[in-house]
Amino acid sequence: MGHSAPMLANFEALPDMLTAKDLEGLLQIDRKTIYAYVQRGLIPYIRIESNVRFSKHQVLQWLSERSFEPRPVNRNGAKRQ
């Protein structure tokens, strides 16, 4: 198992403000990609002078908004409308 599983398991133990490096380990997304998301306004962030930080609770909400929930299927295997 990679180092992301312990980070996800201990999400509440993380500091309230995360760095791009923290997110890299948590989300398994390269830091360059995270900064590209910041530049494009795709991920919530906080700028403190030249530093970029991420609120762990905003990131958790952002992830839940992008979470896919499959539609239930009936006994015949067809998707319900």
PDB file of N, CA, C and O in Angstrom, chain B, residues numbered from 101:
ATOM      1  N   MET B 101       0.845  -1.173   0.000  1.00  0.00           N
ATOM      2  CA  MET B 101       0.000   0.000   0.000  1.00  0.00           C
ATOM      3  C   MET B 101       0.889   1.235   0.000  1.00  0.00           C
ATOM      4  O   MET B 101       1.904   1.255   0.696  1.00  0.00           O
ATOM      5  N   GLY B 102       0.534   2.265  -0.763  1.00  0.00           N
ATOM      6  CA  GLY B 102       1.312   3.487  -0.848  1.00  0.00           C
ATOM      7  C   GLY B 102       1.140   4.345   0.384  1.00  0.00           C
ATOM      8  O   GLY B 102       0.410   3.993   1.310  1.00  0.00           O
ATOM      9  N   HIS B 103       1.826   5.482   0.381  1.00  0.00           N
ATOM     10  CA  HIS B 103       1.751   6.368   1.544  1.00  0.00           C
ATOM     11  C   HIS B 103       0.451   7.159   1.587  1.00  0.00           C
ATOM     12  O   HIS B 103       0.192   7.855   2.569  1.00  0.00           O
ATOM     13  N   SER B 104      -0.378   7.068   0.541  1.00  0.00           N
ATOM     14  CA  SER B 104      -1.625   7.834   0.537  1.00  0.00           C
ATOM     15  C   SER B 104      -2.664   7.239   1.479  1.00  0.00           C
ATOM     16  O   SER B 104      -3.456   7.981   2.058  1.00  0.00           O
ATOM     17  N   ALA B 105      -2.680   5.928   1.645  1.00  0.00           N
ATOM     18  CA  ALA B 105      -3.684   5.305   2.509  1.00  0.00           C
ATOM     19  C   ALA B 105      -3.591   5.831   3.941  1.00  0.00           C
ATOM     20  O   ALA B 105      -4.623   6.188   4.510  1.00  0.00           O
ATOM     21  N   PRO B 106      -2.397   5.897   4.553  1.00  0.00           N
ATOM     22  CA  PRO B 106      -2.332   6.467   5.903  1.00  0.00           C
ATOM     23  C   PRO B 106      -2.767   7.924   5.934  1.00  0.00           C
ATOM     24  O   PRO B 106      -3.411   8.347   6.894  1.00  0.00           O
ATOM     25  N   MET B 107      -2.429   8.711   4.898  1.00  0.00           N
ATOM     26  CA  MET B 107      -2.844  10.116   4.887  1.00  0.00           C
ATOM     27  C   MET B 107      -4.359  10.230   4.840  1.00  0.00           C
ATOM     28  O   MET B 107      -4.940  11.059   5.539  1.00  0.00           O
ATOM     29  N   LEU B 108      -5.008   9.397   4.015  1.00  0.00           N
ATOM     30  CA  LEU B 108      -6.464   9.437   3.941  1.00  0.00           C
ATOM     31  C   LEU B 108      -7.076   8.970   5.247  1.00  0.00           C
ATOM     32  O   LEU B 108      -8.069   9.536   5.703  1.00  0.00           O
ATOM     33  N   ALA B 109      -6.503   7.956   5.847  1.00  0.00           N
ATOM     34  CA  ALA B 109      -7.021   7.437   7.110  1.00  0.00           C
ATOM     35  C   ALA B 109      -6.882   8.471   8.222  1.00  0.00           C
ATOM     36  O   ALA B 109      -7.712   8.522   9.131  1.00  0.00           O
ATOM     37  N   ASN B 110      -5.842   9.292   8.156  1.00  0.00           N
ATOM     38  CA  ASN B 110      -5.583  10.293   9.194  1.00  0.00           C
ATOM     39  C   ASN B 110      -5.894  11.702   8.706  1.00  0.00           C
ATOM     40  O   ASN B 110      -5.244  12.661   9.122  1.00  0.00           O
ATOM     41  N   PHE B 111      -6.880  11.834   7.828  1.00  0.00           N
ATOM     42  CA  PHE B 111      -7.195  13.132   7.234  1.00  0.00           C
ATOM     43  C   PHE B 111      -7.447  14.185   8.291  1.00  0.00           C
ATOM     44  O   PHE B 111      -6.958  15.307   8.169  1.00  0.00           O
ATOM     45  N   GLU B 112      -8.197  13.851   9.325  1.00  0.00           N
ATOM     46  CA  GLU B 112      -8.508  14.826  10.384  1.00  0.00           C
ATOM     47  C   GLU B 112      -7.269  15.215  11.174  1.00  0.00           C
ATOM     48  O   GLU B 112      -7.236  16.286  11.779  1.00  0.00           O
ATOM     49  N   ALA B 113      -6.249  14.364  11.179  1.00  0.00           N
ATOM     50  CA  ALA B 113      -5.020  14.676  11.912  1.00  0.00           C
ATOM     51  C   ALA B 113      -4.137  15.662  11.140  1.00  0.00           C
ATOM     52  O   ALA B 113      -3.212  16.240  11.710  1.00  0.00           O
ATOM     53  N   LEU B 114      -4.417  15.857   9.851  1.00  0.00           N
ATOM     54  CA  LEU B 114      -3.635  16.807   9.059  1.00  0.00           C
ATOM     55  C   LEU B 114      -3.898  18.226   9.542  1.00  0.00           C
ATOM     56  O   LEU B 114      -4.956  18.506  10.104  1.00  0.00           O
ATOM     57  N   PRO B 115      -2.940  19.120   9.324  1.00  0.00           N
ATOM     58  CA  PRO B 115      -3.195  20.522   9.685  1.00  0.00           C
ATOM     59  C   PRO B 115      -4.326  21.091   8.830  1.00  0.00           C
ATOM     60  O   PRO B 115      -4.617  20.575   7.751  1.00  0.00           O
ATOM     61  N   ASP B 116      -4.961  22.159   9.320  1.00  0.00           N
ATOM     62  CA  ASP B 116      -6.062  22.773   8.581  1.00  0.00           C
ATOM     63  C   ASP B 116      -5.602  23.346   7.247  1.00  0.00           C
ATOM     64  O   ASP B 116      -6.361  23.353   6.278  1.00  0.00           O
ATOM     65  N   MET B 117      -4.375  23.821   7.194  1.00  0.00           N
ATOM     66  CA  MET B 117      -3.822  24.385   5.964  1.00  0.00           C
ATOM     67  C   MET B 117      -2.798  23.406   5.401  1.00  0.00           C
ATOM     68  O   MET B 117      -1.873  22.985   6.096  1.00  0.00           O
ATOM     69  N   LEU B 118      -2.980  23.050   4.126  1.00  0.00           N
ATOM     70  CA  LEU B 118      -2.112  22.078   3.479  1.00  0.00           C
ATOM     71  C   LEU B 118      -1.261  22.760   2.413  1.00  0.00           C
ATOM     72  O   LEU B 118      -1.666  23.759   1.819  1.00  0.00           O
ATOM     73  N   THR B 119      -0.093  22.209   2.187  1.00  0.00           N
ATOM     74  CA  THR B 119       0.772  22.676   1.109  1.00  0.00           C
ATOM     75  C   THR B 119       0.486  21.847  -0.142  1.00  0.00           C
ATOM     76  O   THR B 119      -0.226  20.845  -0.078  1.00  0.00           O
ATOM     77  N   ALA B 120       1.038  22.264  -1.267  1.00  0.00           N
ATOM     78  CA  ALA B 120       0.915  21.474  -2.492  1.00  0.00           C
ATOM     79  C   ALA B 120       1.568  20.108  -2.308  1.00  0.00           C
ATOM     80  O   ALA B 120       1.106  19.111  -2.862  1.00  0.00           O
ATOM     81  N   LYS B 121       2.639  20.072  -1.530  1.00  0.00           N
ATOM     82  CA  LYS B 121       3.302  18.787  -1.258  1.00  0.00           C
ATOM     83  C   LYS B 121       2.372  17.868  -0.465  1.00  0.00           C
ATOM     84  O   LYS B 121       2.301  16.671  -0.742  1.00  0.00           O
ATOM     85  N   ASP B 122       1.656  18.426   0.523  1.00  0.00           N
ATOM     86  CA  ASP B 122       0.680  17.631   1.278  1.00  0.00           C
ATOM     87  C   ASP B 122      -0.376  17.057   0.338  1.00  0.00           C
ATOM     88  O   ASP B 122      -0.720  15.878   0.417  1.00  0.00           O
ATOM     89  N   LEU B 123      -0.891  17.919  -0.561  1.00  0.00           N
ATOM     90  CA  LEU B 123      -1.925  17.480  -1.503  1.00  0.00           C
ATOM     91  C   LEU B 123      -1.394  16.446  -2.475  1.00  0.00           C
ATOM     92  O   LEU B 123      -2.110  15.523  -2.863  1.00  0.00           O
ATOM     93  N   GLU B 124      -0.146  16.598  -2.864  1.00  0.00           N
ATOM     94  CA  GLU B 124       0.468  15.628  -3.764  1.00  0.00           C
ATOM     95  C   GLU B 124       0.390  14.228  -3.167  1.00  0.00           C
ATOM     96  O   GLU B 124       0.035  13.272  -3.857  1.00  0.00           O
ATOM     97  N   GLY B 125       0.722  14.110  -1.890  1.00  0.00           N
ATOM     98  CA  GLY B 125       0.660  12.810  -1.225  1.00  0.00           C
ATOM     99  C   GLY B 125      -0.760  12.349  -0.986  1.00  0.00           C
ATOM    100  O   GLY B 125      -1.065  11.164  -1.119  1.00  0.00           O
ATOM    101  N   LEU B 126      -1.625  13.273  -0.636  1.00  0.00           N
ATOM    102  CA  LEU B 126      -3.012  12.939  -0.317  1.00  0.00           C
ATOM    103  C   LEU B 126      -3.796  12.504  -1.547  1.00  0.00           C
ATOM    104  O   LEU B 126      -4.506  11.499  -1.517  1.00  0.00           O
ATOM    105  N   LEU B 127      -3.663  13.266  -2.627  1.00  0.00           N
ATOM    106  CA  LEU B 127      -4.463  13.017  -3.826  1.00  0.00           C
ATOM    107  C   LEU B 127      -3.755  12.166  -4.873  1.00  0.00           C
ATOM    108  O   LEU B 127      -4.369  11.727  -5.845  1.00  0.00           O
ATOM    109  N   GLN B 128      -2.440  11.931  -4.667  1.00  0.00           N
ATOM    110  CA  GLN B 128      -1.635  11.214  -5.652  1.00  0.00           C
ATOM    111  C   GLN B 128      -1.674  11.947  -7.002  1.00  0.00           C
ATOM    112  O   GLN B 128      -1.802  11.327  -8.058  1.00  0.00           O
ATOM    113  N   ILE B 129      -1.562  13.271  -6.942  1.00  0.00           N
ATOM    114  CA  ILE B 129      -1.502  14.130  -8.117  1.00  0.00           C
ATOM    115  C   ILE B 129      -0.200  14.922  -8.022  1.00  0.00           C
ATOM    116  O   ILE B 129       0.119  15.478  -6.971  1.00  0.00           O
ATOM    117  N   ASP B 130       0.543  14.971  -9.113  1.00  0.00           N
ATOM    118  CA  ASP B 130       1.822  15.667  -9.144  1.00  0.00           C
ATOM    119  C   ASP B 130       1.657  17.138  -8.767  1.00  0.00           C
ATOM    120  O   ASP B 130       0.651  17.760  -9.107  1.00  0.00           O
ATOM    121  N   ARG B 131       2.637  17.688  -8.073  1.00  0.00           N
ATOM    122  CA  ARG B 131       2.591  19.097  -7.655  1.00  0.00           C
ATOM    123  C   ARG B 131       2.426  20.054  -8.828  1.00  0.00           C
ATOM    124  O   ARG B 131       1.722  21.058  -8.717  1.00  0.00           O
ATOM    125  N   LYS B 132       3.066  19.751  -9.946  1.00  0.00           N
ATOM    126  CA  LYS B 132       2.923  20.612 -11.121  1.00  0.00           C
ATOM    127  C   LYS B 132       1.463  20.653 -11.573  1.00  0.00           C
ATOM    128  O   LYS B 132       0.968  21.703 -11.983  1.00  0.00           O
ATOM    129  N   THR B 133       0.784  19.529 -11.499  1.00  0.00           N
ATOM    130  CA  THR B 133      -0.633  19.468 -11.871  1.00  0.00           C
ATOM    131  C   THR B 133      -1.471  20.257 -10.880  1.00  0.00           C
ATOM    132  O   THR B 133      -2.405  20.954 -11.276  1.00  0.00           O
ATOM    133  N   ILE B 134      -1.150  20.156  -9.602  1.00  0.00           N
ATOM    134  CA  ILE B 134      -1.880  20.909  -8.576  1.00  0.00           C
ATOM    135  C   ILE B 134      -1.735  22.404  -8.837  1.00  0.00           C
ATOM    136  O   ILE B 134      -2.721  23.140  -8.778  1.00  0.00           O
ATOM    137  N   TYR B 135      -0.510  22.864  -9.125  1.00  0.00           N
ATOM    138  CA  TYR B 135      -0.307  24.284  -9.416  1.00  0.00           C
ATOM    139  C   TYR B 135      -1.015  24.696 -10.717  1.00  0.00           C
ATOM    140  O   TYR B 135      -1.486  25.827 -10.833  1.00  0.00           O
ATOM    141  N   ALA B 136      -1.091  23.795 -11.680  1.00  0.00           N
ATOM    142  CA  ALA B 136      -1.841  24.096 -12.907  1.00  0.00           C
ATOM    143  C   ALA B 136      -3.327  24.250 -12.577  1.00  0.00           C
ATOM    144  O   ALA B 136      -3.995  25.120 -13.135  1.00  0.00           O
ATOM    145  N   TYR B 137      -3.850  23.411 -11.675  1.00  0.00           N
ATOM    146  CA  TYR B 137      -5.244  23.548 -11.234  1.00  0.00           C
ATOM    147  C   TYR B 137      -5.462  24.899 -10.558  1.00  0.00           C
ATOM    148  O   TYR B 137      -6.499  25.533 -10.750  1.00  0.00           O
ATOM    149  N   VAL B 138      -4.486  25.335  -9.769  1.00  0.00           N
ATOM    150  CA  VAL B 138      -4.571  26.647  -9.110  1.00  0.00           C
ATOM    151  C   VAL B 138      -4.632  27.746 -10.160  1.00  0.00           C
ATOM    152  O   VAL B 138      -5.493  28.623 -10.093  1.00  0.00           O
ATOM    153  N   GLN B 139      -3.728  27.704 -11.124  1.00  0.00           N
ATOM    154  CA  GLN B 139      -3.689  28.737 -12.166  1.00  0.00           C
ATOM    155  C   GLN B 139      -4.993  28.794 -12.950  1.00  0.00           C
ATOM    156  O   GLN B 139      -5.428  29.870 -13.359  1.00  0.00           O
ATOM    157  N   ARG B 140      -5.615  27.640 -13.160  1.00  0.00           N
ATOM    158  CA  ARG B 140      -6.863  27.572 -13.922  1.00  0.00           C
ATOM    159  C   ARG B 140      -8.101  27.764 -13.053  1.00  0.00           C
ATOM    160  O   ARG B 140      -9.222  27.781 -13.562  1.00  0.00           O
ATOM    161  N   GLY B 141      -7.902  27.910 -11.735  1.00  0.00           N
ATOM    162  CA  GLY B 141      -9.023  28.106 -10.824  1.00  0.00           C
ATOM    163  C   GLY B 141      -9.882  26.870 -10.649  1.00  0.00           C
ATOM    164  O   GLY B 141     -11.085  26.980 -10.415  1.00  0.00           O
ATOM    165  N   LEU B 142      -9.279  25.694 -10.760  1.00  0.00           N
ATOM    166  CA  LEU B 142     -10.036  24.444 -10.671  1.00  0.00           C
ATOM    167  C   LEU B 142     -10.106  23.858  -9.268  1.00  0.00           C
ATOM    168  O   LEU B 142     -10.962  23.021  -8.980  1.00  0.00           O
ATOM    169  N   ILE B 143      -9.213  24.295  -8.404  1.00  0.00           N
ATOM    170  CA  ILE B 143      -9.160  23.752  -7.040  1.00  0.00           C
ATOM    171  C   ILE B 143      -9.188  24.934  -6.066  1.00  0.00           C
ATOM    172  O   ILE B 143      -8.565  25.962  -6.330  1.00  0.00           O
ATOM    173  N   PRO B 144      -9.904  24.800  -4.945  1.00  0.00           N
ATOM    174  CA  PRO B 144      -9.922  25.914  -3.995  1.00  0.00           C
ATOM    175  C   PRO B 144      -8.553  26.089  -3.322  1.00  0.00           C
ATOM    176  O   PRO B 144      -7.915  25.117  -2.917  1.00  0.00           O
ATOM    177  N   TYR B 145      -8.125  27.338  -3.216  1.00  0.00           N
ATOM    178  CA  TYR B 145      -6.821  27.620  -2.606  1.00  0.00           C
ATOM    179  C   TYR B 145      -6.852  28.982  -1.931  1.00  0.00           C
ATOM    180  O   TYR B 145      -7.764  29.785  -2.129  1.00  0.00           O
ATOM    181  N   ILE B 146      -5.825  29.209  -1.131  1.00  0.00           N
ATOM    182  CA  ILE B 146      -5.647  30.477  -0.437  1.00  0.00           C
ATOM    183  C   ILE B 146      -4.242  30.966  -0.776  1.00  0.00           C
ATOM    184  O   ILE B 146      -3.269  30.222  -0.649  1.00  0.00           O
ATOM    185  N   ARG B 147      -4.145  32.217  -1.205  1.00  0.00           N
ATOM    186  CA  ARG B 147      -2.831  32.789  -1.505  1.00  0.00           C
ATOM    187  C   ARG B 147      -2.431  33.699  -0.348  1.00  0.00           C
ATOM    188  O   ARG B 147      -3.168  34.611   0.028  1.00  0.00           O
ATOM    189  N   ILE B 148      -1.252  33.433   0.206  1.00  0.00           N
ATOM    190  CA  ILE B 148      -0.674  34.263   1.256  1.00  0.00           C
ATOM    191  C   ILE B 148       0.642  34.785   0.683  1.00  0.00           C
ATOM    192  O   ILE B 148       1.664  34.099   0.673  1.00  0.00           O
ATOM    193  N   GLU B 149       0.569  36.038   0.202  1.00  0.00           N
ATOM    194  CA  GLU B 149       1.694  36.624  -0.532  1.00  0.00           C
ATOM    195  C   GLU B 149       2.025  35.712  -1.722  1.00  0.00           C
ATOM    196  O   GLU B 149       1.177  35.511  -2.592  1.00  0.00           O
ATOM    197  N   SER B 150       3.230  35.164  -1.772  1.00  0.00           N
ATOM    198  CA  SER B 150       3.599  34.306  -2.903  1.00  0.00           C
ATOM    199  C   SER B 150       3.344  32.821  -2.624  1.00  0.00           C
ATOM    200  O   SER B 150       3.607  31.971  -3.475  1.00  0.00           O
ATOM    201  N   ASN B 151       2.835  32.516  -1.437  1.00  0.00           N
ATOM    202  CA  ASN B 151       2.588  31.131  -1.045  1.00  0.00           C
ATOM    203  C   ASN B 151       1.150  30.716  -1.332  1.00  0.00           C
ATOM    204  O   ASN B 151       0.221  31.512  -1.196  1.00  0.00           O
ATOM    205  N   VAL B 152       0.984  29.472  -1.728  1.00  0.00           N
ATOM    206  CA  VAL B 152      -0.344  28.913  -1.972  1.00  0.00           C
ATOM    207  C   VAL B 152      -0.585  27.824  -0.934  1.00  0.00           C
ATOM    208  O   VAL B 152       0.248  26.940  -0.735  1.00  0.00           O
ATOM    209  N   ARG B 153      -1.726  27.902  -0.282  1.00  0.00           N
ATOM    210  CA  ARG B 153      -2.122  26.897   0.706  1.00  0.00           C
ATOM    211  C   ARG B 153      -3.539  26.449   0.396  1.00  0.00           C
ATOM    212  O   ARG B 153      -4.280  27.123  -0.320  1.00  0.00           O
ATOM    213  N   PHE B 154      -3.903  25.292   0.950  1.00  0.00           N
ATOM    214  CA  PHE B 154      -5.193  24.683   0.688  1.00  0.00           C
ATOM    215  C   PHE B 154      -5.854  24.328   2.011  1.00  0.00           C
ATOM    216  O   PHE B 154      -5.232  23.710   2.876  1.00  0.00           O
ATOM    217  N   SER B 155      -7.103  24.716   2.169  1.00  0.00           N
ATOM    218  CA  SER B 155      -7.867  24.345   3.350  1.00  0.00           C
ATOM    219  C   SER B 155      -8.282  22.886   3.205  1.00  0.00           C
ATOM    220  O   SER B 155      -8.917  22.516   2.217  1.00  0.00           O
ATOM    221  N   LYS B 156      -7.930  22.059   4.179  1.00  0.00           N
ATOM    222  CA  LYS B 156      -8.251  20.637   4.046  1.00  0.00           C
ATOM    223  C   LYS B 156      -9.761  20.424   3.951  1.00  0.00           C
ATOM    224  O   LYS B 156     -10.213  19.507   3.266  1.00  0.00           O
ATOM    225  N   HIS B 157     -10.538  21.257   4.629  1.00  0.00           N
ATOM    226  CA  HIS B 157     -11.996  21.083   4.582  1.00  0.00           C
ATOM    227  C   HIS B 157     -12.563  21.510   3.228  1.00  0.00           C
ATOM    228  O   HIS B 157     -13.504  20.890   2.732  1.00  0.00           O
ATOM    229  N   GLN B 158     -12.007  22.555   2.627  1.00  0.00           N
ATOM    230  CA  GLN B 158     -12.434  22.949   1.282  1.00  0.00           C
ATOM    231  C   GLN B 158     -12.043  21.888   0.260  1.00  0.00           C
ATOM    232  O   GLN B 158     -12.805  21.600  -0.663  1.00  0.00           O
ATOM    233  N   VAL B 159     -10.861  21.309   0.424  1.00  0.00           N
ATOM    234  CA  VAL B 159     -10.422  20.250  -0.484  1.00  0.00           C
ATOM    235  C   VAL B 159     -11.330  19.036  -0.342  1.00  0.00           C
ATOM    236  O   VAL B 159     -11.699  18.425  -1.345  1.00  0.00           O
ATOM    237  N   LEU B 160     -11.693  18.678   0.872  1.00  0.00           N
ATOM    238  CA  LEU B 160     -12.591  17.541   1.089  1.00  0.00           C
ATOM    239  C   LEU B 160     -13.943  17.798   0.435  1.00  0.00           C
ATOM    240  O   LEU B 160     -14.506  16.898  -0.189  1.00  0.00           O
ATOM    241  N   GLN B 161     -14.467  19.005   0.566  1.00  0.00           N
ATOM    242  CA  GLN B 161     -15.738  19.358  -0.069  1.00  0.00           C
ATOM    243  C   GLN B 161     -15.591  19.320  -1.587  1.00  0.00           C
ATOM    244  O   GLN B 161     -16.468  18.806  -2.280  1.00  0.00           O
ATOM    245  N   TRP B 162     -14.499  19.855  -2.105  1.00  0.00           N
ATOM    246  CA  TRP B 162     -14.220  19.865  -3.539  1.00  0.00           C
ATOM    247  C   TRP B 162     -14.193  18.435  -4.074  1.00  0.00           C
ATOM    248  O   TRP B 162     -14.730  18.160  -5.146  1.00  0.00           O
ATOM    249  N   LEU B 163     -13.569  17.530  -3.327  1.00  0.00           N
ATOM    250  CA  LEU B 163     -13.521  16.126  -3.739  1.00  0.00           C
ATOM    251  C   LEU B 163     -14.906  15.491  -3.724  1.00  0.00           C
ATOM    252  O   LEU B 163     -15.263  14.756  -4.645  1.00  0.00           O
ATOM    253  N   SER B 164     -15.686  15.771  -2.682  1.00  0.00           N
ATOM    254  CA  SER B 164     -17.014  15.161  -2.594  1.00  0.00           C
ATOM    255  C   SER B 164     -17.925  15.657  -3.715  1.00  0.00           C
ATOM    256  O   SER B 164     -18.796  14.918  -4.174  1.00  0.00           O
ATOM    257  N   GLU B 165     -17.733  16.896  -4.160  1.00  0.00           N
ATOM    258  CA  GLU B 165     -18.524  17.433  -5.273  1.00  0.00           C
ATOM    259  C   GLU B 165     -18.173  16.755  -6.589  1.00  0.00           C
ATOM    260  O   GLU B 165     -18.964  16.788  -7.532  1.00  0.00           O
ATOM    261  N   ARG B 166     -17.003  16.145  -6.665  1.00  0.00           N
ATOM    262  CA  ARG B 166     -16.562  15.481  -7.885  1.00  0.00           C
ATOM    263  C   ARG B 166     -16.642  13.966  -7.783  1.00  0.00           C
ATOM    264  O   ARG B 166     -16.204  13.251  -8.684  1.00  0.00           O
ATOM    265  N   SER B 167     -17.196  13.488  -6.697  1.00  0.00           N
ATOM    266  CA  SER B 167     -17.306  12.050  -6.477  1.00  0.00           C
ATOM    267  C   SER B 167     -18.422  11.463  -7.329  1.00  0.00           C
ATOM    268  O   SER B 167     -19.501  12.047  -7.434  1.00  0.00           O
ATOM    269  N   PHE B 168     -18.167  10.328  -7.927  1.00  0.00           N
ATOM    270  CA  PHE B 168     -19.143   9.656  -8.780  1.00  0.00           C
ATOM    271  C   PHE B 168     -19.888   8.612  -7.977  1.00  0.00           C
ATOM    272  O   PHE B 168     -19.276   7.760  -7.333  1.00  0.00           O
ATOM    273  N   GLU B 169     -21.196   8.677  -8.013  1.00  0.00           N
ATOM    274  CA  GLU B 169     -22.055   7.682  -7.375  1.00  0.00           C
ATOM    275  C   GLU B 169     -22.786   6.935  -8.481  1.00  0.00           C
ATOM    276  O   GLU B 169     -23.610   7.529  -9.176  1.00  0.00           O
ATOM    277  N   PRO B 170     -22.506   5.652  -8.662  1.00  0.00           N
ATOM    278  CA  PRO B 170     -23.196   4.922  -9.721  1.00  0.00           C
ATOM    279  C   PRO B 170     -24.691   4.808  -9.440  1.00  0.00           C
ATOM    280  O   PRO B 170     -25.122   4.726  -8.289  1.00  0.00           O
ATOM    281  N   ARG B 171     -25.466   4.806 -10.517  1.00  0.00           N
ATOM    282  CA  ARG B 171     -26.909   4.637 -10.356  1.00  0.00           C
ATOM    283  C   ARG B 171     -27.192   3.184 -10.012  1.00  0.00           C
ATOM    284  O   ARG B 171     -26.489   2.286 -10.474  1.00  0.00           O
ATOM    285  N   PRO B 172     -28.227   2.947  -9.197  1.00  0.00           N
ATOM    286  CA  PRO B 172     -28.564   1.567  -8.849  1.00  0.00           C
ATOM    287  C   PRO B 172     -29.069   0.804 -10.072  1.00  0.00           C
ATOM    288  O   PRO B 172     -29.638   1.388 -10.994  1.00  0.00           O
ATOM    289  N   VAL B 173     -28.850  -0.498 -10.061  1.00  0.00           N
ATOM    290  CA  VAL B 173     -29.345  -1.348 -11.140  1.00  0.00           C
ATOM    291  C   VAL B 173     -30.442  -2.251 -10.595  1.00  0.00           C
ATOM    292  O   VAL B 173     -30.454  -2.592  -9.412  1.00  0.00           O
ATOM    293  N   ASN B 174     -31.366  -2.636 -11.479  1.00  0.00           N
ATOM    294  CA  ASN B 174     -32.417  -3.554 -11.025  1.00  0.00           C
ATOM    295  C   ASN B 174     -31.911  -4.989 -11.138  1.00  0.00           C
ATOM    296  O   ASN B 174     -30.759  -5.207 -11.512  1.00  0.00           O
ATOM    297  N   ARG B 175     -32.731  -5.939 -10.830  1.00  0.00           N
ATOM    298  CA  ARG B 175     -32.299  -7.349 -10.813  1.00  0.00           C
ATOM    299  C   ARG B 175     -31.887  -7.861 -12.182  1.00  0.00           C
ATOM    300  O   ARG B 175     -31.099  -8.803 -12.269  1.00  0.00           O
ATOM    301  N   ASN B 176     -32.396  -7.270 -13.246  1.00  0.00           N
ATOM    302  CA  ASN B 176     -32.060  -7.699 -14.602  1.00  0.00           C
ATOM    303  C   ASN B 176     -30.761  -7.082 -15.094  1.00  0.00           C
ATOM    304  O   ASN B 176     -30.315  -7.384 -16.201  1.00  0.00           O
ATOM    305  N   GLY B 177     -30.150  -6.224 -14.289  1.00  0.00           N
ATOM    306  CA  GLY B 177     -28.899  -5.592 -14.659  1.00  0.00           C
ATOM    307  C   GLY B 177     -29.079  -4.287 -15.394  1.00  0.00           C
ATOM    308  O   GLY B 177     -28.096  -3.633 -15.743  1.00  0.00           O
ATOM    309  N   ALA B 178     -30.328  -3.891 -15.639  1.00  0.00           N
ATOM    310  CA  ALA B 178     -30.582  -2.615 -16.324  1.00  0.00           C
ATOM    311  C   ALA B 178     -30.551  -1.485 -15.312  1.00  0.00           C
ATOM    312  O   ALA B 178     -30.999  -1.639 -14.176  1.00  0.00           O
ATOM    313  N   LYS B 179     -30.018  -0.345 -15.738  1.00  0.00           N
ATOM    314  CA  LYS B 179     -29.984   0.823 -14.849  1.00  0.00           C
ATOM    315  C   LYS B 179     -31.370   1.385 -14.677  1.00  0.00           C
ATOM    316  O   LYS B 179     -32.154   1.451 -15.624  1.00  0.00           O
ATOM    317  N   ARG B 180     -31.667   1.790 -13.459  1.00  0.00           N
ATOM    318  CA  ARG B 180     -32.959   2.435 -13.174  1.00  0.00           C
ATOM    319  C   ARG B 180     -32.924   3.863 -13.643  1.00  0.00           C
ATOM    320  O   ARG B 180     -31.884   4.520 -13.596  1.00  0.00           O
ATOM    321  N   GLN B 181     -34.058   4.340 -14.093  1.00  0.00           N
ATOM    322  CA  GLN B 181     -34.168   5.733 -14.573  1.00  0.00           C
ATOM    323  C   GLN B 181     -34.367   6.678 -13.445  1.00  0.00           C
ATOM    324  O   GLN B 181     -34.480   7.884 -13.663  1.00  0.00           O
TER     325      GLN B 181
END
